[in-house]
Amino acid sequence: MLDVLYFAWVRERIGLPKERVETGAATVAELVAELSARDARYAAAFADISALRVALDQELSDFDAPLAGVREVAFFPPMTGG
């Protein structure tokens, strides 16, 4: 089980701040594909992953990162400002 957190416009599109997800995904990209296939809200939120950042257990990561041993995945737009 993974805790998946959504921030900013990702949360607004999906309609949830977080959820627990049962997944067989090996990487972040596979998890995104699974979530996107759920329904149109997820597909819209993950339509352009170049506009997203991901953190695994609160550490900035990449979409090709493995999920083995990870407890929390967070999706958010890039930070701006100073």
C-alpha positions in Angstrom: 0.0 0.0 0.0 1.2 3.5 -0.8 0.0 6.8 0.5 -0.4 9.1 -2.6 -0.6 12.8 -1.9 -1.7 15.5 -4.4 -0.9 19.2 -4.1 -2.1 22.4 -5.8 -3.8 22.0 -9.1 -3.2 18.3 -9.1 -5.4 18.0 -6.0 -8.0 20.3 -7.6 -8.2 18.1 -10.8 -8.4 14.8 -9.0 -10.6 16.1 -6.1 -8.6 14.4 -3.3 -5.8 15.6 -1.1 -4.5 12.0 -0.6 -5.5 8.4 -0.9 -4.1 4.9 -0.1 -3.4 3.0 -3.3 -2.8 -0.7 -3.8 -0.5 -1.0 -6.7 1.7 -3.5 -8.6 3.6 -0.6 -10.2 7.4 -1.0 -10.1 8.2 2.7 -10.9 6.6 6.1 -10.5 5.8 6.2 -14.2 3.9 2.8 -13.9 1.9 4.2 -11.0 1.0 7.3 -13.0 -0.2 5.0 -15.9 -2.3 3.0 -13.4 -3.8 6.2 -11.9 -4.4 7.8 -15.3 -6.4 4.8 -16.4 -8.8 5.1 -13.5 -10.9 7.9 -14.9 -10.9 11.3 -16.7 -9.9 13.3 -13.5 -6.7 11.4 -13.1 -6.0 11.4 -16.9 -6.4 15.2 -16.8 -4.1 15.6 -13.8 -1.4 13.4 -15.3 -1.8 14.4 -19.0 1.5 16.3 -19.0 4.0 14.9 -16.5 6.6 17.4 -17.6 4.5 19.9 -15.6 4.8 17.8 -12.5 7.3 16.9 -9.8 7.3 13.8 -7.7 8.7 13.1 -4.2 9.2 9.6 -2.7 9.1 9.6 1.1 9.5 13.4 1.0 12.6 13.3 -1.3 12.5 14.8 -4.7 12.7 12.1 -7.3 12.2 11.1 -10.9 9.4 9.4 -12.8 11.6 6.4 -13.6 12.4 5.9 -9.9 11.6 2.5 -8.4 8.8 2.2 -5.8 10.3 -0.7 -3.9 10.2 0.2 -0.2 8.5 3.5 -0.7 5.6 4.4 1.6 4.6 7.8 0.3 4.4 9.4 -3.2 3.6 13.1 -3.6 2.7 14.8 -6.9 2.9 18.6 -7.2 3.7 21.3 -9.7 7.2 22.8 -9.8 7.9 25.3 -7.1 8.3 28.9 -8.3 9.4 32.1 -6.6 12.0 32.6 -4.0 
